[in-house]
Amino acid sequence: MHSIEVVLVMLLAVVVSGYLTRVLPRWLPLPLPVVQIALGATIAGVFGQGVTLDPHLFFILFLPPLLFLDGWRIPKDGLFRDRGMILQLALGLVVFTVVGAGFLIHWLIPAMPLAVAFALAAILSPTDPVAVSSIAAKAPIPKRMMHILEGESLLNDASGLVCFRFAVAAALTGGFSLMSASLTFLWVSLAGVAVGVALTFAINRGHAMVSRVFGEEAGTPILISLLTPFGAYMLAEQIGASGILAAVAAGITMSYVELTGRALATTRVQRTAVWDTVQFALNGIIFVLLGEQLPWIVERAVHTIGESGHLAPWWLVVYVVAIYAVLFALRFAWVWVTLWIGLYRNRSDGEQPKPEWRLVTAMSLAGVRGAITLAGVLTLPLLMSDGSTPFPTRDLAIFLAAAVIILSLLLGSLVLPRLLKGLALPAQDDEVRELDHARHEAAVAAVAAVERAQHALPGATENPDLYASAALRVMALYEGRLKRDDNTGIEAAALRRADDAERALRLAAIQAERERLYELARHRAISDEIARKLVRELDLMETRYR
């Protein structure tokens, strides 16, 4: 079977998985990634062969756009508000997991060198927000908890992969220097972030300058946004920096570039649809690939089980359960201590802080592994530095990572929904008040714009009554919003002949409303998440009128 046919079959499997998750019975709440893994295994069983893909090519094809999109869409207010908790989970927990799980894996499997055990622990440390979101679709996760999990996932991808990179280098060279690793970590982190920020600003500024002079094709800004993460990743890797952090930084920078409001409404609507499709397809293909490779992963792991000192294949199950158990225990302990410290600092006099056990357990179960872990573990080198010696226990490490992914998905989908029933985190910001404030300010700007446009638009001088009537219709909608009264007293049916004038005035109002929302977001009067939600509504309205 040719590669292109395999890709098409995998894409078809991704499409089918979307239908299957909706027809599964309520008592079997399997998340989307598990269904995709099962379909991938089915494909491998039917065609009897797997896909041979260069691990580094696999890494560059899938990770940059997914991390870029995570950075672009994550709510920045939530990221900054809970930055302490997020940083402790994304950095401290990763190191805690690498050290704790690394020693356990080496003790459990003596044949696996300590450096390889650290590499496996490092690649198992990042969590996957897409997998968590698929579980949340069955039982919604409280918004603030989801923001914390998204922020953790955004940053621990980078920290986990950097630790993985150092562990693999130590396995290849047989040496490790803490001072050298620390300096290298600073370089790859700071340089990676700088590359992502600078390149994104440069690309968008250059595109704006060229478009202002020569205009642009409708699909150009969408294609630029798709190429940006790959450019940031490749440029950072060329200078020895972290391409992962460059892609993340490029995505975060893109969210701020978006607040300038330069993109056309139709571009934003189409771009959102394109990126949603890309995200769904890439994540789906990754899990289908995991399922498709499971048969040979299991087969080769069974062949290498003798390296661990045991001959029975059921020891593989023992390894997987033990590794997941220690990952859960380490995460549970870290989350409990982190929450306890936060509660202790904010305690009232005489109050004894006690973290809610359901919250700690839910946060621990929500540490679901997924695409990043799979993409990273497949980049384990085939050979050692001499070019002839096979990398030790590579197949076993890939099997253990894949099995832990599946186990974490299954346990999360079955147990997490029950823990989350009735569980809510108190929100520090009043989202309803912020949303009402944004709508009010946008409506005020729109009414003022209609009053100006009703006299300035072409044709207003020749047909003043027509434009005045149309202006009343448009302003009635906004006045109703300002007065919280839907009964405007205006009969729309009697004013249908003013449709053309109304359309022009509506477009003027929408433009003013959007500009005011961007201004509020730039000055942090509202969050970028609220601004994005309302701007999308306006974009859809503008697309309708145009």
N, C-alpha and C positions, 0 to 999 in steps of 0.2 A: 504494500500500500504506500503510495507516494505521500511525501510530507504535506503537500497542499491538501490532499484528501483527508489526512489525519486532522489537520487544523479545522477544516470545514466540519468534520464529524464532531470534533470537540465543541465547536461553536453551536452546533445543533444540540449537543448534550446540554450546554448552558441554557439554551432556550427551553428545552424540555424540562429542565430542573425547576424553572420558574413556575411551570404548570403543576408539576408534581407536588411541590410544597403546598399548593392550594387545595389539592384534592386528598391529601393525607387526612386520616381521621383525627379527631381532637385528642384521642388518647395516645397518639403517636406524634408528638410535636417536634419532629426532626427539623433542625435548622437547614437552611439552604446549602451550606458547605458540605454537610454530611450526605445530602442527596446527590450533590455533584460528585463527591468522591465515589459513591456507589455506582453512578453512571460511568465514571471513568474506569472503574474495575470491570464493569460489564463490557465496555468497549475493548479492553485488553483481552478479556476472555473470548470475545467473538472473533477478533482479528488475529489473536495469538501472537502479537508482537507489540513492542513498546516504541516510544519516541526517543530517539537519541538526540540530545540537545546539549550543546556546550554550556556548562554551568555558568560561566561568566557572561555568555550571551543571554542566558536565561535571566541573570541578575539585572542586566542593563535594560532588558526589554520590559520587565514587569515592575521593578521597584520605583524608578524615578517618577513615572506618572501617578502611581498610587500615593506615594509620600507627598508629592506636590499637591495633589488634590486634598489630602488630609490637612496640610498646612493652610491651604487656601480657605477651606470651609469651616475649620474649627472656630467656635466663638471665642474671640480674643478676650472679651470681658471675663468670661468664665476661666480662661487660661490664666489671666493675671490675678483674678480674685483668689483662686485656689492654687496659686503658684507654689506655695510652700509644700502642700500635700503632693502636688504633681511632681515637683522636683525630687522629693524624697522617694516617691515610687519609681520615677523614671531613671534616677541615677543611683541613689542609695540601695534600693531594692535589687537593681541589676547586679551591682557588685556583690551584695549579700548572697544573691542567688548563684552567681558564678562560683564564688568561693565554697559556699555550703553544698550546693548540688554537685560541683566538680569533684570535691573530695569524696562524696558519697558514691558517685558513679565509678570513680577509680577504685574505691574499696569494694564495690559490688562486682565490678568487672576488672580484675587485676590486669588482664591482658590489654586493656585499653590504657595507653599512656596517660599520665596526668594532664599533659598539655591538651591531648585530644578530648579528655573528659571535661576540661575547662571550656574547650571550644563548643562541645555539645551543650553544656550548661549555659554558655553565653548565647547560643542561638535559640535556646528554649526560653530565655528570659523575656524577649519582647512579646507583648500581647497584641491581638489583632482586633481593631475596632469594627471591621466589617463582619467578622464572625460574631462579635458581641451584638451588633445591630440586628443580625439575622435572628438571634435568640430574643432580642428585645421586641421583635415584631410579634412574637407569641405572647410575651408578658412584658409590657413596657417598663423599661428601667427609669427610675426617677431622673428628671432632667439634669440635676446637679451631679448626681453620680455618673451619668453618661458623659457629662463634660469633663469630669475628672478622669474617667477611663480613656476618653479621646485624647486629652492632653498627655496622659501618661504614655499612651501608645505612640503618639507623635514623637515624643522625645526618647522613649526607651528603644524605639527602632534603631535610632542612631547610636545610642550608648551600647546597646547589646551587640550591634554589628561591629562596632569598633573593638569591643572586648573580644569578639569572635575572631577578628582580623589579627589581633595580637596573639591569641592563643594558637591559631594556625601557624603563624610565623614562628612561634616558640617550638611547635611540634616539628616544623621543617628544619630549623636550625639547631635545635637542642639547647638553646640558651634563652635567657630572659633577663632584662635589666629594668628594674622598676624606675630608675631615673630616666633612662632612655625612653621607656614606654610613656612616662608622664609628660615629658617634653614633646614626644610625638603626638600624644593625645591632644595637647594644647594646640599644636600646629594644625593637625587635621581638623580639629573642631573650629577654631577661629578662622582659619583660611577657608574652610568649607562654607561657613556662614557668610563670610565676606563675599565669596564668589557668587553664591546664590542671590544675595541682596543686590550686589553691583550689576550682575548680568541682567536680572529682571528689570531693574530701573533703566539700564541702558537700552535694552530691547524695546521697552514700551515707550521710552522717550524718543528713540529713533523712529519707531513706527508712527508716533504722533506727528513728528516733524515732516516725515515723507508724505503722510496722508493729507496733512494740511495743504501741501503744495500740489500734489498730484492726484489726490483722491485714493480710494482703495476698493478692491474687490470685496464682495460681501463675506467670502470665506477666509480672507487673509488673516484677520485678527484671531479667528478660531484656530487656524493652523499654527499661528505663532504661539498661542497658548499651549498647544499640544507639543510643540518642539522645545519650548523653554525648559521643562524639567530635564530633558535629555541633554540639552546644551550645558545646563548648570552641572549636571552629574559628570559629564565627560570632561569638561574643563577642569573641574576640581580634581578628578582622578589624574589628569595629566600633570598637575603640579604637586601630586602626592598628598592632597587634602581629602577630606571625606565627601565623596559624592552624595552620600545619603543625607548628610546635613545640608549640603548645597541644595538638594532638591526640596528639602523641608523649608529651608530659609527662602527659597524662591517662591514657594507656595504662600508662605506668610506675607512676603513682600507683595505678592500679587493681590492679596486681599486689600492692602492699603492703596495700591495703584488703582484698584477698582473704584475706590471712593472718589477719585477725581471726576468720575462720570463722563469720561471721554467716549466710551463705547456707545454705539447706537443701541436703541431698545431691542431691535430685531436681532442684533448681534448677541446681546446678552441672553435672550431667550434661546436662540439656536445653540449658543455655546454651552449653556446649562444642559440642554438635551444631549449634546455630543459628549460632554464629560460624564454625564450619568451613564450613557451607553458604554463608554470606554471603561469606566470603573466596574460596571457589572460584568462586562466581557472579560477583562483582565483577571479579576478575582475569580470568576467562574472557571476560566481556563486553567488557572493555577490549581484549583481544587480538583478539576477533572484530570489534570496531569498527575496529581498525587494519586488519585484512584487508579489511573491507567498504569502507573508504575508500581503500584502495590504488589502485584503478583511476583514480579522479579525482585523487588525489594525484600519480600518475605523469603523467597527462595534463596537469595544470596545470603540473607541474614542467617537462615538455617544452616547453610553450608559453612558459615564462619562461626557458628556457635561454639565449635570446638576450641576456638581461640580463647574463650572465656574460662575454659577449664571444665565445662559441662557439655554433655552430649545430648541430653533430652531437649527437644525444641520448646517444651513448655516453659523452660527457663526464660525464654523471650518474654512471655507474659509476666513472669515475676519481675523481670527488669523494668518493664513498662509501668506496671502498677507501683513499684517501689519509687521509680523516678517521679511519676506524677504525684505520689503521696508526699515526697519531700518538697517538691515545688509548691504544692498546696500549703504544707506546714510552714515553709519559709515565708510565703506570702501572707498567710494568716497572722503569723507572729509579727511581721513588719507592719502590716496594716493596723493591728491591734495597738502596738506601741505608738505608732504615728497618731492614731486617733486619740489615744490616752494623753499623749503630750499636748495635742491641740486642745482637748477638753480641760486639761490641768491648767493651761495658761489662761483660759477664759472662764475658769471656775468662779463661782461666788464664794464668799467667806463661809468656811465650814462645809462646803459641798464636796463630796467625794466623787470624782469623775469615774464613770463606768461606761465604756463603749458598748453600744448595742450589739449583742452577739450576732443577731441576724444580719446587721449591716456589715460586720466584719466578714462573716461567712459569704455573704453575697458578693462583696468586693473581691474576696479570694477566688470564688468560683468564676467570677467574671473575667479573671485573667486567662482568657481563652487564647490558645496559640493558633496560628493560621498561616496566611500567605507568606509573611516575612520569614517565619521559621523555616518553611519549606524551601523558599527561594535561597535562603542563606545556606542551609545544610547541603544543598545540591552543589554549592561552590567548593566544597571540600576537594582539595587536589587529588588527582588520581595517583600521582607518584610523589616520592620524596624529592629532596633537592638534587640527589645524584641522578635522577632521571630514569632509574631502573627499579628501585625498591618501591613496592606498592605502599600507599599511605595506610598506616595501621588501622584496622577495624573501621574502615570507611563505610562499608556496606552496613555494618551493624549500627553505626551511628545514624545513618540515614533512616534505617528501619525504626530505631528508637524515637527519633524526632517525629517521623510520620505517625507512629502509633500514639505518641503523646498528644499530637494534634487531634487525632480522632477521638481519643478518650476524653480530652478536655471539652471538645464540642458536644459529645454525648452527655456527659455529666452536667455540663452547663445548661443544655437544652431541657434536660429532665428535672433537675433539681432547682435551678435558678428561678424559674417562674413561680414555684411554690414559696420560695423564700421572699420574693419581691411582693407578694400580695399584702397590700396595706402598708408597705414600707415607703416612706417618703423622707426626703432630705429638705430641711428648711432652706428656702431661697433667701439670700441676703438682699437681692434687688427685687422690687415690685415690678414684675414684667408687665402686668396689666396697666399699671400707672404709666410706665415708660411707653407702652404701645399707644395709649390714649394721648399722651403728650406729643408723640411723633405725628399721629394723625391730625391733631388739632393744629400744630404748627404748619404742617403741609397744607391743610385746608385754608389757613389764613393766607399763605403765600399764593395759593391757587386763585382765591377770590381777588386778590390784588392784581394778579396777572390777567385775569379775565377783564377787569375794569380797564386796564391799560390797553389790552389787545382789542377791545371792542371798538376803539377809536383809531387804532394804529393799523389794523389789518387792511389789505387792499379790498376795496368794495364797501368799506364801512361808510365812506362819505356819500356814496351813491344810494345806499340802502340803510340809512341809520335806524329806521324802525325795525327792519329785519334783524340787524345785528343786536339791537337792544333787546328784542324779544328772545333771541338765542342766548344772549348773555344772562337773561333772567333764568332761563332753563338750566344753564350750566351752574350758575351761582346758587340756584335753589338746592342743588345736591350738596354743595359744600356748606351752605347755611344750615341745612338739615343736620349735617354732621357736627357743626359747631354748636347747634342748639340741642343736640341729641333728640331731634324730633324728625321723624320720617315724613310727617304730613306737611309738605311744603306749600300746599294750596295751589300748586301750578298744574294745570291740565296739559299733559304732554301731547295728547292726541290733537289738541287744537293748534299746536305749533309745529306740526310735521313739516310744513313747507320751509322751515328754517334749518333743515338738516345740514346743509352744506356749511352754513355759517356756524352752526353748533359744533360741527366737527373741527373746524379751525380753532374755535375757542377752547374746545376740550383739549386739543393738542397743546395749546399754549399753557393751559392750566396744568396739564400733566407734566410738562417740562419744568414749570416753576415749582411744582410739588416735589419733583425728583431732586432738583437742585437744592431745595431747602433740606430735604432728608440727608443728602450727602454732606451739606454744611453742618448739620447737627451731628452726624457721625464723625466728621473730621474734628469737631470740637468736643467729642465724647459726651455730648448731651444725651445721645442714645447709643446703644451698642451696634456694632456692625451687623450682628445677626438680625436685629430688628430692622435696620436699614435695608439689608438684603431682602428680607421678606416683603417689606412694603414696596421697594423698588421693583421687585418681580411683579407684584400686582399692577403697578403702573406700566411696566413694560408690556404686559399682556393686554392692558387696556389700549396702549398706544398701537400695538400691532393690530388690534381689532379696528381701530379708527382709520389706520393707514391702509 
